[in-house]
């Protein structure tokens, strides 16, 4: 199944995120961890049969995350749904990490703003795979 390639990419991004986090390259870590989760979302969406490629001009990440939430919603508790929707916040943090003139250089802020939510989302996604 071609979708398994996304899981391999996700694993590679996760490992790169760990590597970057260990070196306190927090912006790189945020970017790689985010894409690891996003690739799992696409994989799960395709396997469950509700993935639809976003149309040109749509924000692909937001549309994909929203469709995922609707498509998988009946399999999640209310708390898990809320956690999965935090992917939108992580997307914003990933944009900041990739494109902003500022840096994430405080490990405590990184853990509170990003890593805590990422870990929760990643655990939910792993259960759905």
Secondary structure, 3 states (H helix, E strand, C coil): CCCHHHHHHHHHHHHHHHHHHHCCCHHHHHHHHHHHHHHHHHHHHHHHCCCCCCCCCCCHHHHHHHHHHHHHHHHCCHHHHHHHHCHHHHHHHHHHHHHCCCCCCCHHHHHHHHHHHHHHHHHHHHHHC
